[in-house]
Amino acid sequence: MKRRAVLLTALATPALAQAWPARSIRLVVPFAPGGSLDLLGRSLAPRVSALLGQTLVVENRSGAGGNIGIDATARSAADGYSLMICSEPMTINPTLYQNVRYDPQRDFAPVILLARMTQALIVDPRLPLADLASFLGAARSWQAPVTTASAGIGSTGHLTVAMLNRAGVPVTHVPYRGGGPSTAAVVSGECQSAIQSLPSCLNFIRSGAVRAVAVTSAARSRFLPGIPALAEQLPGLSVESWQGVLAPAGTPAPILERLNAAFRQALAATEVQDSLARQGFESVGGAPEVLAQQIAAEMALFPPIIRSTGMKAE
């Protein structure tokens, strides 16, 4: 009976892929409307809909740091009608939160890595921290600790602070409730520095309200070409945010291939490229394996850091 079921599934898969899509497709955003994932999903949806001949419906399912929408997608039917646009919380949350049921690698089939984004290490320009070398020197030598804000417990900025600590840079983490408040803390002088996503602080950098001394990507960002990467002084220390599309594990390969092709074509649109650039994102694209590699790298990097620091979700 088991062999017969496997044979029937194998025979049915090509027929399913050939008939797909026969109805609208759901694209889950596991966060509230208005964020970068939501905006990118909604900008891509009309283009992907036209390419596939069926409507791509964006559905916000927020809550529990993204876990509600991520888990719902993992448990959806693997038939090509349920997708998710997500980012690095799906690789952070299983260690940060208790009782997370999904596994980022086991329960999802990558479709495409849409974009990557660096974080920026920003400082109060009234302090004598003109560049990365002076920041690192101050962190290691000042009697009072250098305070570094982030968007909250378990955020990418928080993980970067933990990585700095492990690299011998003893800054003190100060969590805020979101990127805006943490950037504002540096502008006001409440906090001496912050590690913040580039879109949330780029205008403050350009206006001189804060000073950028480093980016967290492996190489320099084209949006701040004169600012060094942390890895230039601290080899191997790099963290990037990303945005990608995934389907439930078991989605037939021919469907994943068609989805990848449609999203790649939509991503290439000038309006989408311009939108990503305005937000400080670098367009990626490529085969599903590119996203699989991103997730695998983070699953090797993040859990040990989270466990070693004892960080828990608020």
N, C-alpha and C positions, 0 to 999 in steps of 0.2 A: 504493500500500500504506500509506503514511504517513497519507494522508487517511482511509483506511478505518479504521486503528487509532484515530485521534482520534475519528471518528464512533462507533465501537463503545464507546470509553471514555465518551463523553458520554451515550450511551444507557444504559450500564450503571450510571452513577453514581446516578441517582434510584432505581433498583431496589435497589442496594446500601444506600442510605440508608434506604429504606423497610423493608428486612428487618433492619436493624441496630437493636439488638444481638441476635445469635443465640447468643452464648456469653459467657463471662466476659471482662472487660476488665482489662488490666494497668495499674497506676499505679506507675511507677518513682519511687523516692526515691533520688537519686544520692548519698546520704550515709548514715551509720550510723544504726541505730535509736536512738531517744531524743531526737533533736534536734527543733527546732521544726517543720521540714518534715515529718518522720516523724509527729509527734504530730498535726499538722493533717490530713495525709493520712488517717491512721487514724480521726480523728474524723469526717471527711466521708464516708469510704468506705461505711459502712452506709446513710447517708441517700441518697447517689447511687445505690447499688445498688437500693434500694427504688423510687426514682423511675424508673430505667431498666429494671427487671425482670431484671437480670443482675448477677452479683457483680462488684464492683470489688475486685480483688486487689492489695494493696499489696506491692511487691517492692523491697527495699533492694539497690541495686547501687552500693556505695561504692568509693572509691579515686581516687587522682590528683586530689584536690581537687574531686571531683564529675565529672571528665571521663569516667570509664568509663561511668557511668549515662547521662550526657547524650549521649555519642556513640552508645551502644547505642540510645537512643530515636530519635535522628536517623536511624539506619539501619534502623529497624523499618518494617514495611509500613504504608502510609498508609490504613488501613482502619477506623480508629476503635477498634481493639482494643489499641492501645499508647498510653499517655499518660505524662506526667511532671509531677511537682510540683517546682518548682525556684525558685531565687532568683538574686540578682545574680552569684554566681560564674560563671554561664553567659555573662555579658557581660564579665567580668574575665578569665577564664582564657585565651581565645584569644590575648590579648596577653601574659599573664603566663607561660604555659607554651609550650614549643617543641612543634611537631608536633601541635597540636590540629587535628583534621580537620573538625570541625563549624563552621558559621557560624550564630550566633544568630538572624539574620534570614532567611537563605536556607533553612535546613534545618528550621525549625519553624513551625507554625501556632498562634498564640496561641488559647487557649480562654477563660481568665478570669484577671484579676488579683484574687487573693483578699484580700490585705492589704498594708499598708505599715508599716514600723517605723522610728522614728528611732534615732540613736545619741545618747549623752550624753557631753559633755565633763566629766569628773569630776576633782577635785583633792583632794590631801591637806588635810583641814580644819585641820591644825596649821600650815599655811603662810598667809601674809598675802595670800591670794587669795580675797577675799570674793565677787567677781562677775566677769562676763566682762570688764569694762573693766580691772580690776586684773590679770587673767590676761594679757590682750593687752599691757598695759603692762610686766609682768614679762618676758614673752617677748622684748620688744623692747629692754629696758633692763638686765636683770640681766647681770652679767659672766659668770657660769656659765650655760650653756644650760638652759632648762626642758625636762625630759625628759617625753615623752608616750608611753605604752605603747599597744599595740594587740594584737589577737588573733593577729597574725602577718603575715608578708610577703604583700602582695597583699590583705589583708583590707580591708573597708570603712573600718575605722579608720585603716589605713595610708594609704589613698587620701585620706582626709580630712586627715591630717597633711601629705601632699604638697600638697594644696590650700591649707592654711594657709601653708606655706612659700612657695608661689607668690603668696599674698596679702600677703607681707611680714611673716609671723609666724614667726620662725625657731626653732620648737621642734625638739627632737631626738627622732627616732623610736626607740623601743625595742620590738622585736617579742617577743611571748611566744607560747607554744604554746596558744592558746585564750583565750576570754573570761574564764574563771574566774581563771587565773593573772595576767592583766593587771590585773583588778580587785583581786586580792589584793595585787599589787605596790603599789598606791596605798594600800590599807588599812594595809599594814605600813610605809609610808614609803620603800620601795625605789625607787619611781618617784614623781615629783611630780604627774603627771596621767595620764589615759588617755582614749581615745575608745573607748567600748564600747557594745554594743547595750543598749538600755534594759532588756530582761528580765534580763540578767545582772548589772545593777548597781542596779536599782530598790530592792530591799530594803536595800542598803547605803546608798543615798541617804536613804531614809526613816528608817533607824536612826541616821544621822549619822556613820557610819563613813567616808563620803566625802562631798564636797560637789559638787553639780552646779552648773556655772556657765553651761552652754549646751546646747542640743540642735542636731542637725545637719539637722533637717527644715526646709523652707522657712518654715514657721510654727511657733508654739509648740505643744507637745504637751498634749493634755488631761490626760495623766497627770502632767505637771509644769507646770501653767499659769503659775506664777510665775517660770519659768526662760526666759530669752530664747533665740531662735534665733540661731545664728552669723550668719545673713544680716542680722540687725538692725544689726550692727556691720560686717559684711563682705558687702556686697550681692552676691548671686549665688552665695554659697558655701553649697550645700545638698547633702546626700547622704542617701538613705534606702534601707534594706533593703526587700525585698518578697518575697512568696510568690505564685506563680501556677502555673497548669496549662497545659501545652502538648501538642500532638500533632505527629507528623511532618508536614512540609510535603507538601501534596497531599491531605491528608485532606478528603473531600468536605464542602462548605459546609453541607449539611443536617445532617450528623453533628455538625459543630462547633457549629451552632446548638442542637441538642438537648443536647449536653454543656454548653454555656454555661447553658442554662436550668436544667438539673439542678443544676449546681454553685451557681448563684445561689440556688436554692430551698434547697439544703442549707446554704449559708452563712448564710442568714437565720434558721436555728434558734437559739433562745435559748441553748442549751448551747454551740453553736459561738461565738456572739458573746461569751459570758461567758469562754470559754477564750481567745479572742484578746485580750480586755481584760486578763485575768490575765497574759498574756505581754507586754503593752505594745504589741500590734499594733492598728492602725486598720483596720477592715474596709473593703473597697473594692467589689468586685463590678463590675457593668457589662458592656458589650459587649467582645468580643475586642480591639477597637481600642484600648481603654484599656491593655491589656498590651502591645500592639504599640508604642504611644507610649512606654511606660516603657522598653522595650528599645531603641528607636531613640535616645532621649535618652541612655541610658548608653553606647551604642556611639559616640556623638559625644563624650561626656565622658571616659570612662575610658582608652581607648587612648593618647591624647596624654599624659596624666598618667603612665601606666605607662612609656611610652617615654622621656619626659623625665627621669625619675628613675633609669632603668636597673634598676628592680626586676625580679627574677626569682623564680620559684617555688623554694622550698627543696627 
